């Protein structure tokens, strides 16, 4: 690791605290918030290589970003057609991607049942041919994100695949240390990350069950990983990356008070408004709840939020909840008339 952060191929990161690719979380509004908070790298939601190869409008929308703010820009692809993967990587690089990540670990049933994600661990020859197609298609570094195995005793293990992936030109590997068959149940076994680091000729990034800054720094140091990737732990907490840096630099993590929470939630809402237009209030019904989890009155806030289709009214509800949080009391939540317009 350099003084500034790990290197992945030719790309040098600012620090080792990275935002994981996660459907429903790492869209560009949240990526920008994480980057502003100090994330060393942000990664897009999983993008279909077939959709991107054919330049589908919905797929291209997943890559929307402000490149001035998000550099380095990493696109995660999934797929099982080498031609589609190669073309998708070229399209992503043409759009400004500095890194290409290949998903070999998604355990979602619909992904696995279609032969994508973690299912590829059961077919090493196909997996390696896909990686080869990606590496040969672009000059940008190609990384992979995977699991230790599809299931105990099923398919190849990451320890068996690692030297072959390195030989194919993979620049770094991210390990989420649960078998794919476990989904997100149980505990991530970070001893597997440490074992992989010892054997690896390429940088290893650890991911899984990081919920706080002290834990992130401890996992980084104990495993010897080049970086750690944070997904669900950052949900509604993009300031977690700022806290990680505070601890990493020898300080104490500063808690986010109600004012910072609300300011961040409002910025998130307005970025979603830019991205989604009239559809934004529907997504905000869940997104705004991320930021007020555990607050008195949150249940009433949710009920009022779900009746609204107007972004400004939703933000008014949020401001009222924050005011009550700061004053330390909880009254019946106001009921606003549904205006049915953005």
C-alpha positions in Angstrom: 0.0 0.0 0.0 1.3 3.5 -0.8 1.0 6.4 1.6 -2.2 7.5 -0.3 -3.8 4.1 -0.7 -3.6 0.9 -2.7 -2.8 0.6 -6.4 -5.0 -1.5 -8.6 -3.0 -1.9 -11.8 -2.3 1.6 -13.0 -5.0 3.2 -10.8 -3.9 4.6 -7.4 -6.7 5.0 -4.9 -6.8 7.8 -2.3 -7.4 5.5 0.6 -8.4 1.8 1.3 -12.1 2.3 2.2 -14.2 1.5 -0.8 -18.0 1.5 -1.5 -19.1 -1.9 -2.6 -21.4 -2.5 -5.6 -24.9 -3.2 -4.2 -28.2 -3.2 -6.1 -30.5 -0.5 -4.8 -27.7 1.3 -2.9 -24.7 2.2 -5.2 -26.6 4.3 -7.7 -24.9 7.5 -8.6 -26.5 9.7 -6.0 -25.3 7.5 -3.2 -21.9 7.0 -4.9 -21.4 10.8 -5.0 -22.3 11.1 -1.3 -19.8 8.3 -0.5 -17.1 9.9 -2.6 -17.7 13.3 -1.0 -17.4 11.7 2.4 -14.0 10.3 1.4 -14.5 6.8 -0.2 -11.3 5.8 -2.0 -13.4 4.1 -4.7 -17.0 3.7 -5.6 -18.4 0.9 -7.8 -21.6 0.9 -9.8 -24.5 -1.4 -9.2 -24.2 -4.7 -11.1 -24.6 -3.9 -14.8 -25.8 -6.4 -17.4 -23.0 -6.9 -20.0 -25.6 -7.9 -22.6 -27.6 -4.8 -21.9 -24.6 -2.6 -22.1 -23.2 -4.3 -25.2 -26.4 -3.4 -26.9 -26.4 0.1 -25.4 -29.8 -0.4 -23.8 -31.2 2.9 -22.5 -32.0 1.5 -19.0 -28.6 -0.1 -18.7 -26.8 3.0 -19.8 -28.7 4.9 -17.1 -27.1 2.8 -14.4 -23.7 4.3 -15.5 -24.9 7.9 -15.1 -22.5 9.9 -13.0 -20.5 13.1 -12.7 -17.1 11.9 -13.7 -15.5 15.1 -12.3 -16.6 14.0 -8.8 -16.4 10.2 -9.0 -12.9 9.6 -10.4 -11.6 6.9 -10.4 -14.8 5.4 -11.8 -15.4 1.6 -11.6 -18.1 -0.3 -13.4 -19.2 -3.8 -12.3 -20.4 -6.1 -15.0 -22.1 -9.5 -14.9 -22.6 -11.9 -17.7 -21.7 -15.3 -19.3 -21.2 -14.4 -22.9 -17.6 -13.5 -23.6 -18.4 -11.3 -26.6 -21.0 -9.3 -24.7 -18.6 -8.9 -21.7 -15.8 -7.7 -24.0 -18.0 -5.2 -25.8 -19.6 -4.0 -22.5 -16.2 -3.4 -21.1 -15.2 -1.3 -24.1 -18.5 0.7 -23.9 -17.8 1.3 -20.2 -14.3 2.5 -20.8 -15.5 4.8 -23.6 -17.9 6.3 -21.1 -15.1 7.0 -18.7 -14.6 3.9 -16.6 -11.1 3.6 -15.1 -11.7 0.1 -13.7 -13.9 -2.9 -14.7 -15.0 -5.3 -12.0 -16.5 -8.7 -12.9 -19.2 -10.1 -10.6 -18.4 -13.7 -9.7 -20.1 -13.7 -6.3 -23.7 -12.5 -6.4 -25.8 -15.1 -4.6 -29.3 -13.8 -5.5 -31.5 -16.7 -6.7 -32.5 -15.1 -10.0 -28.9 -14.3 -10.8 -27.6 -17.7 -9.9 -30.5 -19.5 -11.7 -29.6 -17.8 -14.9 -26.0 -18.9 -14.7 -24.5 -15.6 -13.7 -22.7 -14.3 -10.6 -21.6 -17.0 -8.1 -23.0 -19.7 -10.4 -19.8 -19.3 -12.5 -17.7 -20.7 -9.7 -19.2 -24.1 -10.6 -17.7 -23.8 -14.2 -14.1 -22.8 -13.9 -13.3 -23.1 -17.7 -16.2 -20.8 -18.6 -15.3 -18.4 -15.8 -11.6 -18.1 -16.9 -12.7 -17.7 -20.6 -14.9 -14.8 -19.5 -12.1 -13.2 -17.5 -9.8 -13.6 -20.4 -12.2 -11.8 -22.7 -12.5 -8.9 -20.4 -8.8 -8.5 -19.8 -8.1 -8.6 -23.5 -10.8 -6.2 -24.4 -9.6 -3.1 -22.5 -6.5 -1.5 -21.2 -8.2 -0.5 -18.0 -7.5 -2.8 -15.0 -10.0 -5.7 -14.6 -10.9 -6.9 -11.1 -13.2 -9.6 -9.8 -15.5 -9.8 -6.8 -16.2 -13.3 -5.6 -17.0 -15.7 -2.7 -14.8 -18.5 -1.3 -16.8 -21.1 -3.2 -20.3 -21.6 -4.5 -21.0 -24.0 -1.6 -18.8 -26.3 0.5 -17.6 -29.0 -1.8 -19.3 -27.5 -4.9 -17.2 -26.1 -7.7 -13.9 -24.4 -7.5 -12.6 -22.5 -4.4 -11.1 -19.1 -4.6 -7.8 -20.5 -3.5 -7.8 -22.8 -6.5 -8.8 -20.0 -8.9 -6.5 -17.3 -7.6 -3.3 -18.2 -9.4 -5.2 -18.8 -12.7 -7.0 -15.5 -12.4 -3.7 -13.7 -11.7 -2.2 -15.5 -14.8 -5.1 -14.2 -16.9 -4.2 -10.6 -15.9 -6.7 -9.8 -13.1 -5.4 -6.8 -11.3 -7.1 -7.3 -7.9 -9.7 -9.6 -6.2 -12.4 -8.8 -3.7 -13.4 -11.6 -1.4 -16.7 -11.6 0.5 -15.8 -14.5 2.9 -19.1 -16.5 2.9 -20.0 -19.3 0.5 -22.5 -18.1 -2.1 -25.0 -20.7 -0.8 -25.0 -18.9 2.6 -26.2 -15.6 1.0 -25.7 -13.0 3.8 -26.6 -15.3 6.7 -24.1 -16.2 9.5 -20.9 -14.3 9.9 -18.3 -13.4 7.3 -15.1 -15.4 8.0 -12.3 -12.8 7.7 -9.7 -15.5 8.4 -10.3 -16.5 4.7 -9.3 -13.0 3.6 -6.1 -13.2 5.6 -5.3 -16.6 4.2 -5.9 -15.4 0.6 -3.7 -12.3 1.2 -0.8 -14.6 2.2 -1.1 -16.6 -1.0 -1.9 -13.8 -3.5 0.4 -12.1 -6.0 -2.3 -9.5 -6.6 -4.0 -7.1 -4.2 -6.8 -8.6 -2.1 -9.8 -6.5 -1.0 -11.9 -7.8 1.9 -15.7 -7.3 2.1 -18.4 -8.3 4.5 -20.1 -7.4 7.8 -18.3 -4.0 8.2 -20.7 -1.8 10.2 -18.4 0.8 11.9 -15.2 2.7 11.3 -13.2 1.0 14.1 -14.3 -2.4 12.7 -13.2 -1.3 9.1 -9.7 -0.3 10.3 -9.3 -3.4 12.4 -10.4 -5.7 9.5 -7.9 -3.9 7.2 -5.0 -4.2 9.6 -5.7 -7.8 10.9 -6.3 -9.3 7.4 -3.5 -7.5 5.7 -5.8 -6.7 2.8 -5.0 -3.9 0.4 -8.5 -2.4 1.1 -11.9 -3.1 2.6 -15.2 -2.7 0.8 -18.3 -1.5 2.6 -21.8 -2.1 1.4 -24.8 -2.6 3.6 -23.0 -1.0 6.6 -23.0 2.3 4.7 -26.7 2.3 3.9 -28.0 5.6 5.1 -24.6 6.4 6.4 -22.3 7.7 3.6 -20.4 9.6 6.3 -19.1 6.2 7.4 -16.2 6.7 4.9 -15.2 10.0 6.6 -15.3 8.2 10.0 -13.1 5.4 8.6 -10.5 7.9 7.5 -10.6 9.7 10.9 -9.9 6.4 12.7 -7.3 5.2 10.1 -5.4 8.5 10.6 -5.3 7.9 14.4 -8.2 10.1 15.5 -11.7 9.4 16.8 -14.7 9.0 14.5 -17.0 12.0 14.8 -20.6 11.0 15.1 -23.1 12.4 12.6 -25.7 14.4 14.5 -29.3 15.1 13.4 -28.3 18.2 11.3 -25.7 16.3 9.3 -28.0 13.3 8.9 -30.8 15.6 7.6 -28.5 17.6 5.3 -27.1 14.4 3.8 -30.6 12.9 3.4 -31.9 16.1 1.7 -28.9 16.1 -0.7 -29.5 12.4 -1.5 -33.2 13.2 -2.2 -32.4 16.1 -4.5 -29.8 14.0 -6.4 -32.4 11.2 -6.8 -34.8 13.9 -8.0 -32.3 14.9 -10.7 -31.8 11.2 -11.7 -35.4 9.9 -11.5 -37.6 12.9 -11.9 -41.2 12.2 -10.9 -40.3 8.6 -9.8 -38.0 9.9 -7.1 -40.6 10.2 -4.3 -41.4 6.5 -4.6 -37.8 5.5 -4.0 -37.5 8.1 -1.3 -40.1 6.3 0.8 -37.4 3.8 1.6 -34.2 5.9 1.2 -35.2 8.6 3.7 -36.0 5.9 6.2 -32.3 4.8 6.1 -31.3 8.2 7.6 -33.8 8.3 10.5 -33.5 4.7 11.7 -33.9 4.5 15.4 -35.3 8.0 15.9 -38.4 8.5 18.0 -41.3 9.1 15.6 -39.7 7.2 12.7 -42.7 4.9 12.4 -45.1 7.8 12.1 -42.7 9.4 9.6 -42.8 6.3 7.5 -46.6 6.3 7.4 -46.8 9.9 6.4 -44.0 9.5 3.9 -45.8 6.6 2.1 -48.8 8.8 1.5 -46.8 11.5 -0.4 -45.8 11.8 -4.0 -44.2 15.2 -3.7 -40.5 15.5 -3.0 -40.8 18.9 -1.3 -43.5 17.7 1.0 -41.4 14.6 1.8 -38.5 16.9 2.7 -40.8 19.0 4.9 -41.7 15.9 6.8 -38.1 15.0 7.2 -37.3 18.5 8.5 -40.2 18.3 11.0 -38.9 14.9 12.3 -35.4 16.3 12.7 -36.7 19.3 14.6 -38.5 17.0 17.0 -35.4 14.8 17.4 -33.3 17.8 18.3 -36.0 19.0 20.8 -36.2 15.6 22.3 -39.9 15.0 22.2 -42.3 13.0 20.0 -45.7 14.2 19.1 -48.2 12.8 16.6 -46.7 13.3 13.2 -48.4 15.9 10.9 -50.5 14.6 8.0 -50.0 16.5 4.8 -52.4 16.6 1.9 -51.2 14.5 -1.0 -50.5 16.9 -3.9 -49.7 14.1 -6.4 -47.1 16.2 -8.2 -43.3 16.7 -8.0 
